[in-house]
């Protein structure tokens, strides 16, 4: 059962902005592309034994980068905020 939960929540996102959000008990995770708000809420509640008030999900488009005359792009991400 936990393998399914870890496939929804891939990794916590750590940055200056998310560190400030953690002071108010809001956490940010990278989630699977097909994960819904209900999936994220259930996974967080089961893994961390907390009550989730709200979940916000954002799709992030991958950046286009150039490397030696070739252009490529980074992968798309999906980010979830938990309140």
C-alpha positions as CSV (number, residue, x, y, z in Angstrom):
1,X,0.0,0.0,0.0
2,X,2.8,2.4,0.8
3,X,4.4,1.9,-2.6
4,X,1.3,3.4,-4.1
5,X,1.5,6.4,-1.7
6,X,5.1,7.0,-2.7
7,X,4.3,6.9,-6.3
8,X,1.9,9.8,-5.8
9,X,4.3,11.9,-3.6
10,X,7.7,11.8,-5.4
11,X,9.8,14.2,-3.3
12,X,9.5,17.3,-1.1
13,X,10.5,20.5,-2.8
14,X,13.1,22.5,-0.7
15,X,13.7,26.2,-1.5
16,X,13.8,29.5,0.4
17,X,10.1,30.0,-0.4
18,X,9.0,26.6,0.8
19,X,11.2,27.0,4.0
20,X,9.2,30.1,4.8
21,X,5.9,28.2,4.1
22,X,6.9,25.4,6.5
23,X,6.8,27.9,9.4
24,X,3.1,28.2,8.9
25,X,2.7,24.3,8.5
26,X,2.4,24.4,4.7
27,X,4.5,21.9,2.8
28,X,5.3,21.5,-0.9
29,X,5.8,18.2,-2.8
30,X,6.6,17.1,-6.3
31,X,3.8,14.8,-7.3
32,X,3.0,12.4,-10.1
33,X,1.6,13.9,-13.3
34,X,-1.7,12.0,-13.1
35,X,-2.2,12.6,-9.4
36,X,-5.4,14.5,-8.4
37,X,-6.0,16.7,-5.3
38,X,-7.8,13.8,-3.6
39,X,-4.9,11.4,-4.3
40,X,-2.4,13.9,-2.8
41,X,-4.6,14.6,0.3
42,X,-5.0,10.8,1.0
43,X,-1.3,10.1,0.5
44,X,-0.2,12.9,2.9
45,X,-2.8,12.0,5.5
46,X,-1.8,8.3,5.5
47,X,2.0,8.8,5.4
48,X,2.3,11.6,8.0
49,X,-0.7,11.0,10.2
50,X,-2.0,14.6,9.8
51,X,-5.3,16.3,8.9
52,X,-5.0,18.1,5.5
53,X,-7.2,21.2,5.2
54,X,-6.5,22.0,1.5
55,X,-4.4,21.0,-1.5
56,X,-3.3,23.2,-4.3
57,X,-1.8,21.6,-7.5
58,X,0.2,23.5,-10.1
59,X,1.6,22.2,-13.4
60,X,5.1,23.5,-14.1
61,X,6.3,23.5,-17.8
62,X,9.9,22.4,-18.3
63,X,12.4,25.0,-19.2
64,X,14.1,25.1,-22.7
65,X,17.8,25.0,-22.3
66,X,20.7,25.2,-24.8
67,X,23.8,23.2,-24.7
68,X,26.5,23.6,-27.3
69,X,24.4,24.6,-30.4
70,X,21.6,22.1,-29.4
71,X,18.4,23.0,-27.7
72,X,16.7,20.7,-25.3
73,X,14.1,20.9,-22.6
74,X,13.8,19.8,-19.0
75,X,10.9,17.6,-18.1
76,X,7.5,19.0,-16.9
77,X,6.7,18.8,-13.2
78,X,3.6,18.9,-11.1
79,X,3.7,20.6,-7.7
80,X,1.3,20.3,-4.7
81,X,1.0,22.7,-1.8
82,X,-0.5,21.3,1.4
83,X,-2.2,23.4,4.0
